[in-house]
Amino acid sequence: MGSQRQYIRVKCDSECILMEIDGNTFEALLEDISLGGAFIKVNDGVPESLQVGDVCSLTLCYNSDSCPAKHSCRVVRHDSVSIGVRFLTNRFQ
């Protein structure tokens, strides 16, 4: 059975910030990224308020004030410590 992935994933080990739609932010580690989405591990565990289908944003650096690159995302899967998101935009906002 072949891979169903549309884009090639690149392994990372970079800090990032996950933000819920209500503005709550969570420090995380970017595990891998592709043109279509990302897989991250949330430092303090995935918040219970974040569910599959929810919209969030991902800032691709540790300090959101010094890094204006932010992706709008939709949660596609998660467990207690990691989360997979699909990018909703193809450009930085």
PEDATA-V636675 format. One record per backbone hydrogen bond with DSSP energy under -0.5 kcal/mol. NH is the residue of the N-H (numbers start at 1). CO is the residue of the C=O. E is the energy in kcal/mol with one decimal. If there is no record, write none. Layout:
# PEDATA-V636675
NH:CO:E
NH:CO:E
This chain:
# PEDATA-V636675
10:33:-2.9
12:31:-3.4
14:30:-1.2
16:28:-2.3
17:59:-2.3
18:26:-2.6
19:57:-2.8
20:24:-2.7
21:55:-0.7
23:20:-2.0
26:18:-2.4
28:16:-2.4
29:41:-2.7
30:14:-3.8
31:29:-0.7
31:39:-2.3
32:39:-1.6
33:10:-1.9
34:37:-2.7
38:85:-2.0
39:32:-2.4
40:83:-2.7
41:29:-2.3
42:40:-0.5
42:81:-2.2
43:27:-2.2
45:42:-1.8
46:80:-1.8
50:47:-1.7
51:49:-0.6
53:75:-2.7
54:51:-2.3
56:73:-2.1
57:19:-2.3
58:71:-2.4
59:17:-2.9
60:58:-0.5
60:69:-1.2
61:59:-0.8
64:62:-0.7
66:63:-1.0
70:68:-0.7
71:58:-2.5
73:56:-3.1
74:86:-2.0
75:54:-2.7
76:84:-2.8
77:84:-1.4
79:82:-2.3
83:40:-2.7
84:77:-2.9
85:38:-2.7
86:74:-2.6
87:36:-2.6
88:72:-3.0
89:72:-0.8
93:70:-1.5
